[in-house]
């Protein structure tokens, strides 16, 4: 990871920095992205198999 970012679920929002690891359980709605003050580059891994990319609409200002 490079920069500073945010990982958010419906229950929690966390600032992440280089060296941090964020684990999101299967079938958990989440969002990740850069902060307003920093760009973010990250590596994402997931198990093989089908994925469900359909997500409910959210009010992004909350995250």
mmCIF file of the N, C-alpha and C atoms, coordinates in Angstrom:
data_MODEL
# 
_entry.id   MODEL 
# 
loop_
_atom_site.group_PDB 
_atom_site.id 
_atom_site.type_symbol 
_atom_site.label_atom_id 
_atom_site.label_alt_id 
_atom_site.label_comp_id 
_atom_site.label_asym_id 
_atom_site.label_entity_id 
_atom_site.label_seq_id 
_atom_site.pdbx_PDB_ins_code 
_atom_site.Cartn_x 
_atom_site.Cartn_y 
_atom_site.Cartn_z 
_atom_site.occupancy 
_atom_site.B_iso_or_equiv 
_atom_site.pdbx_formal_charge 
_atom_site.auth_seq_id 
_atom_site.auth_comp_id 
_atom_site.auth_asym_id 
_atom_site.auth_atom_id 
_atom_site.pdbx_PDB_model_num 
ATOM 1   N N  . UNK A 1 1  ? 0.830   -1.172  0.000  1.00 0.00 ? 1  UNK A N  1 
ATOM 2   C CA . UNK A 1 1  ? 0.000   0.000   0.000  1.00 0.00 ? 1  UNK A CA 1 
ATOM 3   C C  . UNK A 1 1  ? 0.875   1.236   0.000  1.00 0.00 ? 1  UNK A C  1 
ATOM 4   N N  . UNK A 1 2  ? 0.365   2.257   -0.638 1.00 0.00 ? 2  UNK A N  1 
ATOM 5   C CA . UNK A 1 2  ? 1.059   3.537   -0.662 1.00 0.00 ? 2  UNK A CA 1 
ATOM 6   C C  . UNK A 1 2  ? 0.044   4.637   -0.403 1.00 0.00 ? 2  UNK A C  1 
ATOM 7   N N  . UNK A 1 3  ? 0.428   5.644   0.354  1.00 0.00 ? 3  UNK A N  1 
ATOM 8   C CA . UNK A 1 3  ? -0.491  6.737   0.663  1.00 0.00 ? 3  UNK A CA 1 
ATOM 9   C C  . UNK A 1 3  ? -1.287  6.454   1.925  1.00 0.00 ? 3  UNK A C  1 
ATOM 10  N N  . UNK A 1 4  ? -2.438  7.072   2.011  1.00 0.00 ? 4  UNK A N  1 
ATOM 11  C CA . UNK A 1 4  ? -3.324  6.887   3.158  1.00 0.00 ? 4  UNK A CA 1 
ATOM 12  C C  . UNK A 1 4  ? -4.732  6.681   2.618  1.00 0.00 ? 4  UNK A C  1 
ATOM 13  N N  . UNK A 1 5  ? -5.445  5.707   3.185  1.00 0.00 ? 5  UNK A N  1 
ATOM 14  C CA . UNK A 1 5  ? -6.775  5.405   2.677  1.00 0.00 ? 5  UNK A CA 1 
ATOM 15  C C  . UNK A 1 5  ? -7.771  5.121   3.781  1.00 0.00 ? 5  UNK A C  1 
ATOM 16  N N  . UNK A 1 6  ? -8.987  4.834   3.355  1.00 0.00 ? 6  UNK A N  1 
ATOM 17  C CA . UNK A 1 6  ? -10.081 4.501   4.263  1.00 0.00 ? 6  UNK A CA 1 
ATOM 18  C C  . UNK A 1 6  ? -10.658 3.161   3.836  1.00 0.00 ? 6  UNK A C  1 
ATOM 19  N N  . UNK A 1 7  ? -10.918 2.304   4.804  1.00 0.00 ? 7  UNK A N  1 
ATOM 20  C CA . UNK A 1 7  ? -11.689 1.083   4.585  1.00 0.00 ? 7  UNK A CA 1 
ATOM 21  C C  . UNK A 1 7  ? -12.913 1.203   5.476  1.00 0.00 ? 7  UNK A C  1 
ATOM 22  N N  . UNK A 1 8  ? -14.091 1.062   4.894  1.00 0.00 ? 8  UNK A N  1 
ATOM 23  C CA . UNK A 1 8  ? -15.328 1.231   5.658  1.00 0.00 ? 8  UNK A CA 1 
ATOM 24  C C  . UNK A 1 8  ? -16.253 0.042   5.445  1.00 0.00 ? 8  UNK A C  1 
ATOM 25  N N  . UNK A 1 9  ? -16.894 -0.377  6.531  1.00 0.00 ? 9  UNK A N  1 
ATOM 26  C CA . UNK A 1 9  ? -18.010 -1.316  6.475  1.00 0.00 ? 9  UNK A CA 1 
ATOM 27  C C  . UNK A 1 9  ? -19.205 -0.579  7.070  1.00 0.00 ? 9  UNK A C  1 
ATOM 28  N N  . UNK A 1 10 ? -20.335 -1.238  7.149  1.00 0.00 ? 10 UNK A N  1 
ATOM 29  C CA . UNK A 1 10 ? -21.495 -0.578  7.751  1.00 0.00 ? 10 UNK A CA 1 
ATOM 30  C C  . UNK A 1 10 ? -21.284 -0.315  9.239  1.00 0.00 ? 10 UNK A C  1 
ATOM 31  N N  . UNK A 1 11 ? -20.387 -1.068  9.881  1.00 0.00 ? 11 UNK A N  1 
ATOM 32  C CA . UNK A 1 11 ? -20.164 -0.916  11.317 1.00 0.00 ? 11 UNK A CA 1 
ATOM 33  C C  . UNK A 1 11 ? -18.950 -0.060  11.672 1.00 0.00 ? 11 UNK A C  1 
ATOM 34  N N  . UNK A 1 12 ? -17.989 0.068   10.757 1.00 0.00 ? 12 UNK A N  1 
ATOM 35  C CA . UNK A 1 12 ? -16.714 0.657   11.143 1.00 0.00 ? 12 UNK A CA 1 
ATOM 36  C C  . UNK A 1 12 ? -16.063 1.392   9.972  1.00 0.00 ? 12 UNK A C  1 
ATOM 37  N N  . UNK A 1 13 ? -15.292 2.424   10.296 1.00 0.00 ? 13 UNK A N  1 
ATOM 38  C CA . UNK A 1 13 ? -14.469 3.115   9.310  1.00 0.00 ? 13 UNK A CA 1 
ATOM 39  C C  . UNK A 1 13 ? -13.062 3.188   9.877  1.00 0.00 ? 13 UNK A C  1 
ATOM 40  N N  . UNK A 1 14 ? -12.065 2.854   9.067  1.00 0.00 ? 14 UNK A N  1 
ATOM 41  C CA . UNK A 1 14 ? -10.687 2.772   9.552  1.00 0.00 ? 14 UNK A CA 1 
ATOM 42  C C  . UNK A 1 14 ? -9.735  3.441   8.561  1.00 0.00 ? 14 UNK A C  1 
ATOM 43  N N  . UNK A 1 15 ? -8.808  4.231   9.074  1.00 0.00 ? 15 UNK A N  1 
ATOM 44  C CA . UNK A 1 15 ? -7.737  4.803   8.258  1.00 0.00 ? 15 UNK A CA 1 
ATOM 45  C C  . UNK A 1 15 ? -6.660  3.735   8.109  1.00 0.00 ? 15 UNK A C  1 
ATOM 46  N N  . UNK A 1 16 ? -6.186  3.533   6.884  1.00 0.00 ? 16 UNK A N  1 
ATOM 47  C CA . UNK A 1 16 ? -5.110  2.568   6.649  1.00 0.00 ? 16 UNK A CA 1 
ATOM 48  C C  . UNK A 1 16 ? -3.909  3.287   6.048  1.00 0.00 ? 16 UNK A C  1 
ATOM 49  N N  . UNK A 1 17 ? -2.730  2.776   6.404  1.00 0.00 ? 17 UNK A N  1 
ATOM 50  C CA . UNK A 1 17 ? -1.462  3.348   5.956  1.00 0.00 ? 17 UNK A CA 1 
ATOM 51  C C  . UNK A 1 17 ? -0.550  2.215   5.504  1.00 0.00 ? 17 UNK A C  1 
ATOM 52  N N  . UNK A 1 18 ? 0.577   2.530   4.850  1.00 0.00 ? 18 UNK A N  1 
ATOM 53  C CA . UNK A 1 18 ? 1.492   1.479   4.410  1.00 0.00 ? 18 UNK A CA 1 
ATOM 54  C C  . UNK A 1 18 ? 1.828   0.515   5.551  1.00 0.00 ? 18 UNK A C  1 
ATOM 55  N N  . UNK A 1 19 ? 1.771   -0.783  5.250  1.00 0.00 ? 19 UNK A N  1 
ATOM 56  C CA . UNK A 1 19 ? 2.040   -1.818  6.246  1.00 0.00 ? 19 UNK A CA 1 
ATOM 57  C C  . UNK A 1 19 ? 0.786   -2.371  6.895  1.00 0.00 ? 19 UNK A C  1 
ATOM 58  N N  . UNK A 1 20 ? -0.338  -1.664  6.795  1.00 0.00 ? 20 UNK A N  1 
ATOM 59  C CA . UNK A 1 20 ? -1.597  -2.145  7.374  1.00 0.00 ? 20 UNK A CA 1 
ATOM 60  C C  . UNK A 1 20 ? -2.220  -3.228  6.491  1.00 0.00 ? 20 UNK A C  1 
ATOM 61  N N  . UNK A 1 21 ? -2.979  -4.101  7.107  1.00 0.00 ? 21 UNK A N  1 
ATOM 62  C CA . UNK A 1 21 ? -3.740  -5.137  6.405  1.00 0.00 ? 21 UNK A CA 1 
ATOM 63  C C  . UNK A 1 21 ? -5.193  -4.997  6.818  1.00 0.00 ? 21 UNK A C  1 
ATOM 64  N N  . UNK A 1 22 ? -6.077  -4.998  5.846  1.00 0.00 ? 22 UNK A N  1 
ATOM 65  C CA . UNK A 1 22 ? -7.518  -4.953  6.119  1.00 0.00 ? 22 UNK A CA 1 
ATOM 66  C C  . UNK A 1 22 ? -8.125  -6.251  5.601  1.00 0.00 ? 22 UNK A C  1 
ATOM 67  N N  . UNK A 1 23 ? -8.798  -6.979  6.467  1.00 0.00 ? 23 UNK A N  1 
ATOM 68  C CA . UNK A 1 23 ? -9.458  -8.228  6.083  1.00 0.00 ? 23 UNK A CA 1 
ATOM 69  C C  . UNK A 1 23 ? -10.960 -8.000  6.150  1.00 0.00 ? 23 UNK A C  1 
ATOM 70  N N  . UNK A 1 24 ? -11.629 -8.227  5.039  1.00 0.00 ? 24 UNK A N  1 
ATOM 71  C CA . UNK A 1 24 ? -13.079 -8.052  4.954  1.00 0.00 ? 24 UNK A CA 1 
ATOM 72  C C  . UNK A 1 24 ? -13.708 -9.437  4.821  1.00 0.00 ? 24 UNK A C  1 
ATOM 73  N N  . UNK A 1 25 ? -14.562 -9.849  5.762  1.00 0.00 ? 25 UNK A N  1 
ATOM 74  C CA . UNK A 1 25 ? -15.206 -11.160 5.663  1.00 0.00 ? 25 UNK A CA 1 
ATOM 75  C C  . UNK A 1 25 ? -16.063 -11.274 4.397  1.00 0.00 ? 25 UNK A C  1 
ATOM 76  N N  . UNK A 1 26 ? -16.222 -12.484 3.919  1.00 0.00 ? 26 UNK A N  1 
ATOM 77  C CA . UNK A 1 26 ? -17.047 -12.741 2.732  1.00 0.00 ? 26 UNK A CA 1 
ATOM 78  C C  . UNK A 1 26 ? -18.450 -12.178 2.919  1.00 0.00 ? 26 UNK A C  1 
ATOM 79  N N  . UNK A 1 27 ? -19.011 -11.687 1.834  1.00 0.00 ? 27 UNK A N  1 
ATOM 80  C CA . UNK A 1 27 ? -20.385 -11.168 1.797  1.00 0.00 ? 27 UNK A CA 1 
ATOM 81  C C  . UNK A 1 27 ? -20.610 -9.963  2.711  1.00 0.00 ? 27 UNK A C  1 
ATOM 82  N N  . UNK A 1 28 ? -19.555 -9.221  3.014  1.00 0.00 ? 28 UNK A N  1 
ATOM 83  C CA . UNK A 1 28 ? -19.659 -8.012  3.830  1.00 0.00 ? 28 UNK A CA 1 
ATOM 84  C C  . UNK A 1 28 ? -19.578 -6.792  2.922  1.00 0.00 ? 28 UNK A C  1 
ATOM 85  N N  . UNK A 1 29 ? -20.582 -5.907  3.006  1.00 0.00 ? 29 UNK A N  1 
ATOM 86  C CA . UNK A 1 29 ? -20.508 -4.677  2.227  1.00 0.00 ? 29 UNK A CA 1 
ATOM 87  C C  . UNK A 1 29 ? -19.326 -3.870  2.743  1.00 0.00 ? 29 UNK A C  1 
ATOM 88  N N  . UNK A 1 30 ? -18.528 -3.336  1.816  1.00 0.00 ? 30 UNK A N  1 
ATOM 89  C CA . UNK A 1 30 ? -17.404 -2.496  2.218  1.00 0.00 ? 30 UNK A CA 1 
ATOM 90  C C  . UNK A 1 30 ? -17.060 -1.520  1.098  1.00 0.00 ? 30 UNK A C  1 
ATOM 91  N N  . UNK A 1 31 ? -16.286 -0.529  1.462  1.00 0.00 ? 31 UNK A N  1 
ATOM 92  C CA . UNK A 1 31 ? -15.793 0.469   0.530  1.00 0.00 ? 31 UNK A CA 1 
ATOM 93  C C  . UNK A 1 31 ? -14.365 0.788   0.925  1.00 0.00 ? 31 UNK A C  1 
ATOM 94  N N  . UNK A 1 32 ? -13.529 1.071   -0.064 1.00 0.00 ? 32 UNK A N  1 
ATOM 95  C CA . UNK A 1 32 ? -12.171 1.525   0.235  1.00 0.00 ? 32 UNK A CA 1 
ATOM 96  C C  . UNK A 1 32 ? -11.762 2.566   -0.803 1.00 0.00 ? 32 UNK A C  1 
ATOM 97  N N  . UNK A 1 33 ? -10.946 3.510   -0.353 1.00 0.00 ? 33 UNK A N  1 
ATOM 98  C CA . UNK A 1 33 ? -10.480 4.558   -1.251 1.00 0.00 ? 33 UNK A CA 1 
ATOM 99  C C  . UNK A 1 33 ? -9.542  5.505   -0.536 1.00 0.00 ? 33 UNK A C  1 
ATOM 100 N N  . UNK A 1 34 ? -9.096  6.484   -1.286 1.00 0.00 ? 34 UNK A N  1 
ATOM 101 C CA . UNK A 1 34 ? -8.145  7.456   -0.749 1.00 0.00 ? 34 UNK A CA 1 
ATOM 102 C C  . UNK A 1 34 ? -8.832  8.429   0.204  1.00 0.00 ? 34 UNK A C  1 
ATOM 103 N N  . UNK A 1 35 ? -8.036  9.062   1.044  1.00 0.00 ? 35 UNK A N  1 
ATOM 104 C CA . UNK A 1 35 ? -8.555  10.153  1.870  1.00 0.00 ? 35 UNK A CA 1 
ATOM 105 C C  . UNK A 1 35 ? -8.548  11.426  1.018  1.00 0.00 ? 35 UNK A C  1 
ATOM 106 N N  . UNK A 1 36 ? -9.156  12.470  1.527  1.00 0.00 ? 36 UNK A N  1 
ATOM 107 C CA . UNK A 1 36 ? -9.154  13.739  0.783  1.00 0.00 ? 36 UNK A CA 1 
ATOM 108 C C  . UNK A 1 36 ? -7.755  14.332  0.690  1.00 0.00 ? 36 UNK A C  1 
ATOM 109 N N  . UNK A 1 37 ? -6.886  13.979  1.627  1.00 0.00 ? 37 UNK A N  1 
ATOM 110 C CA . UNK A 1 37 ? -5.551  14.576  1.681  1.00 0.00 ? 37 UNK A CA 1 
ATOM 111 C C  . UNK A 1 37 ? -4.481  13.746  0.981  1.00 0.00 ? 37 UNK A C  1 
ATOM 112 N N  . UNK A 1 38 ? -4.797  12.522  0.535  1.00 0.00 ? 38 UNK A N  1 
ATOM 113 C CA . UNK A 1 38 ? -3.759  11.646  0.011  1.00 0.00 ? 38 UNK A CA 1 
ATOM 114 C C  . UNK A 1 38 ? -4.313  10.715  -1.061 1.00 0.00 ? 38 UNK A C  1 
ATOM 115 N N  . UNK A 1 39 ? -3.488  10.431  -2.038 1.00 0.00 ? 39 UNK A N  1 
ATOM 116 C CA . UNK A 1 39 ? -3.816  9.373   -2.999 1.00 0.00 ? 39 UNK A CA 1 
ATOM 117 C C  . UNK A 1 39 ? -3.565  8.029   -2.320 1.00 0.00 ? 39 UNK A C  1 
ATOM 118 N N  . UNK A 1 40 ? -4.092  6.955   -2.880 1.00 0.00 ? 40 UNK A N  1 
ATOM 119 C CA . UNK A 1 40 ? -3.884  5.626   -2.300 1.00 0.00 ? 40 UNK A CA 1 
ATOM 120 C C  . UNK A 1 40 ? -3.691  4.616   -3.418 1.00 0.00 ? 40 UNK A C  1 
ATOM 121 N N  . UNK A 1 41 ? -2.720  3.738   -3.243 1.00 0.00 ? 41 UNK A N  1 
ATOM 122 C CA . UNK A 1 41 ? -2.529  2.599   -4.127 1.00 0.00 ? 41 UNK A CA 1 
ATOM 123 C C  . UNK A 1 41 ? -2.526  1.366   -3.233 1.00 0.00 ? 41 UNK A C  1 
ATOM 124 N N  . UNK A 1 42 ? -3.226  0.304   -3.635 1.00 0.00 ? 42 UNK A N  1 
ATOM 125 C CA . UNK A 1 42 ? -3.307  -0.882  -2.792 1.00 0.00 ? 42 UNK A CA 1 
ATOM 126 C C  . UNK A 1 42 ? -3.328  -2.146  -3.640 1.00 0.00 ? 42 UNK A C  1 
ATOM 127 N N  . UNK A 1 43 ? -3.123  -3.266  -2.988 1.00 0.00 ? 43 UNK A N  1 
ATOM 128 C CA . UNK A 1 43 ? -3.233  -4.589  -3.604 1.00 0.00 ? 43 UNK A CA 1 
ATOM 129 C C  . UNK A 1 43 ? -4.423  -5.271  -2.960 1.00 0.00 ? 43 UNK A C  1 
ATOM 130 N N  . UNK A 1 44 ? -5.266  -5.851  -3.785 1.00 0.00 ? 44 UNK A N  1 
ATOM 131 C CA . UNK A 1 44 ? -6.460  -6.535  -3.292 1.00 0.00 ? 44 UNK A CA 1 
ATOM 132 C C  . UNK A 1 44 ? -6.392  -8.006  -3.699 1.00 0.00 ? 44 UNK A C  1 
ATOM 133 N N  . UNK A 1 45 ? -6.695  -8.903  -2.775 1.00 0.00 ? 45 UNK A N  1 
ATOM 134 C CA . UNK A 1 45 ? -6.703  -10.338 -3.060 1.00 0.00 ? 45 UNK A CA 1 
ATOM 135 C C  . UNK A 1 45 ? -8.038  -10.923 -2.638 1.00 0.00 ? 45 UNK A C  1 
ATOM 136 N N  . UNK A 1 46 ? -8.501  -11.921 -3.392 1.00 0.00 ? 46 UNK A N  1 
ATOM 137 C CA . UNK A 1 46 ? -9.727  -12.618 -3.033 1.00 0.00 ? 46 UNK A CA 1 
ATOM 138 C C  . UNK A 1 46 ? -9.589  -14.075 -3.438 1.00 0.00 ? 46 UNK A C  1 
ATOM 139 N N  . UNK A 1 47 ? -10.328 -14.964 -2.781 1.00 0.00 ? 47 UNK A N  1 
ATOM 140 C CA . UNK A 1 47 ? -10.277 -16.375 -3.151 1.00 0.00 ? 47 UNK A CA 1 
ATOM 141 C C  . UNK A 1 47 ? -10.847 -16.575 -4.556 1.00 0.00 ? 47 UNK A C  1 
ATOM 142 N N  . UNK A 1 48 ? -10.447 -17.664 -5.197 1.00 0.00 ? 48 UNK A N  1 
ATOM 143 C CA . UNK A 1 48 ? -11.001 -17.967 -6.513 1.00 0.00 ? 48 UNK A CA 1 
ATOM 144 C C  . UNK A 1 48 ? -12.472 -18.351 -6.384 1.00 0.00 ? 48 UNK A C  1 
ATOM 145 N N  . UNK A 1 49 ? -13.179 -18.319 -7.486 1.00 0.00 ? 49 UNK A N  1 
ATOM 146 C CA . UNK A 1 49 ? -14.595 -18.652 -7.488 1.00 0.00 ? 49 UNK A CA 1 
ATOM 147 C C  . UNK A 1 49 ? -15.433 -17.442 -7.823 1.00 0.00 ? 49 UNK A C  1 
ATOM 148 N N  . UNK A 1 50 ? -16.742 -17.627 -7.895 1.00 0.00 ? 50 UNK A N  1 
ATOM 149 C CA . UNK A 1 50 ? -17.629 -16.526 -8.294 1.00 0.00 ? 50 UNK A CA 1 
ATOM 150 C C  . UNK A 1 50 ? -17.696 -15.420 -7.248 1.00 0.00 ? 50 UNK A C  1 
ATOM 151 N N  . UNK A 1 51 ? -17.974 -14.226 -7.722 1.00 0.00 ? 51 UNK A N  1 
ATOM 152 C CA . UNK A 1 51 ? -18.138 -13.059 -6.847 1.00 0.00 ? 51 UNK A CA 1 
ATOM 153 C C  . UNK A 1 51 ? -19.502 -12.443 -7.089 1.00 0.00 ? 51 UNK A C  1 
ATOM 154 N N  . UNK A 1 52 ? -20.058 -11.859 -6.057 1.00 0.00 ? 52 UNK A N  1 
ATOM 155 C CA . UNK A 1 52 ? -21.319 -11.141 -6.176 1.00 0.00 ? 52 UNK A CA 1 
ATOM 156 C C  . UNK A 1 52 ? -21.000 -9.654  -6.173 1.00 0.00 ? 52 UNK A C  1 
ATOM 157 N N  . UNK A 1 53 ? -21.076 -9.017  -7.329 1.00 0.00 ? 53 UNK A N  1 
ATOM 158 C CA . UNK A 1 53 ? -20.727 -7.611  -7.448 1.00 0.00 ? 53 UNK A CA 1 
ATOM 159 C C  . UNK A 1 53 ? -21.932 -6.703  -7.285 1.00 0.00 ? 53 UNK A C  1 
ATOM 160 N N  . UNK A 1 54 ? -23.102 -7.272  -7.047 1.00 0.00 ? 54 UNK A N  1 
ATOM 161 C CA . UNK A 1 54 ? -24.300 -6.457  -6.853 1.00 0.00 ? 54 UNK A CA 1 
ATOM 162 C C  . UNK A 1 54 ? -24.306 -5.924  -5.422 1.00 0.00 ? 54 UNK A C  1 
ATOM 163 N N  . UNK A 1 55 ? -24.366 -4.620  -5.290 1.00 0.00 ? 55 UNK A N  1 
ATOM 164 C CA . UNK A 1 55 ? -24.389 -4.010  -3.961 1.00 0.00 ? 55 UNK A CA 1 
ATOM 165 C C  . UNK A 1 55 ? -25.543 -3.024  -3.876 1.00 0.00 ? 55 UNK A C  1 
ATOM 166 N N  . UNK A 1 56 ? -26.059 -2.859  -2.682 1.00 0.00 ? 56 UNK A N  1 
ATOM 167 C CA . UNK A 1 56 ? -27.132 -1.890  -2.507 1.00 0.00 ? 56 UNK A CA 1 
ATOM 168 C C  . UNK A 1 56 ? -26.572 -0.479  -2.559 1.00 0.00 ? 56 UNK A C  1 
ATOM 169 N N  . UNK A 1 57 ? -27.380 0.455   -2.992 1.00 0.00 ? 57 UNK A N  1 
ATOM 170 C CA . UNK A 1 57 ? -26.944 1.847   -3.062 1.00 0.00 ? 57 UNK A CA 1 
ATOM 171 C C  . UNK A 1 57 ? -26.772 2.407   -1.655 1.00 0.00 ? 57 UNK A C  1 
ATOM 172 N N  . UNK A 1 58 ? -25.744 3.221   -1.487 1.00 0.00 ? 58 UNK A N  1 
ATOM 173 C CA . UNK A 1 58 ? -25.439 3.831   -0.194 1.00 0.00 ? 58 UNK A CA 1 
ATOM 174 C C  . UNK A 1 58 ? -25.369 5.347   -0.335 1.00 0.00 ? 58 UNK A C  1 
ATOM 175 N N  . UNK A 1 59 ? -25.521 6.041   0.771  1.00 0.00 ? 59 UNK A N  1 
ATOM 176 C CA . UNK A 1 59 ? -25.270 7.470   0.823  1.00 0.00 ? 59 UNK A CA 1 
ATOM 177 C C  . UNK A 1 59 ? -23.771 7.625   1.060  1.00 0.00 ? 59 UNK A C  1 
ATOM 178 N N  . UNK A 1 60 ? -23.017 7.907   0.007  1.00 0.00 ? 60 UNK A N  1 
ATOM 179 C CA . UNK A 1 60 ? -21.556 7.906   0.096  1.00 0.00 ? 60 UNK A CA 1 
ATOM 180 C C  . UNK A 1 60 ? -21.020 8.965   1.045  1.00 0.00 ? 60 UNK A C  1 
ATOM 181 N N  . UNK A 1 61 ? -21.790 10.004  1.339  1.00 0.00 ? 61 UNK A N  1 
ATOM 182 C CA . UNK A 1 61 ? -21.321 11.026  2.277  1.00 0.00 ? 61 UNK A CA 1 
ATOM 183 C C  . UNK A 1 61 ? -21.128 10.457  3.676  1.00 0.00 ? 61 UNK A C  1 
ATOM 184 N N  . UNK A 1 62 ? -21.782 9.335   3.988  1.00 0.00 ? 62 UNK A N  1 
ATOM 185 C CA . UNK A 1 62 ? -21.636 8.709   5.305  1.00 0.00 ? 62 UNK A CA 1 
ATOM 186 C C  . UNK A 1 62 ? -20.320 7.950   5.432  1.00 0.00 ? 62 UNK A C  1 
ATOM 187 N N  . UNK A 1 63 ? -19.686 7.634   4.314  1.00 0.00 ? 63 UNK A N  1 
ATOM 188 C CA . UNK A 1 63 ? -18.492 6.804   4.336  1.00 0.00 ? 63 UNK A CA 1 
ATOM 189 C C  . UNK A 1 63 ? -17.279 7.576   3.887  1.00 0.00 ? 63 UNK A C  1 
# 
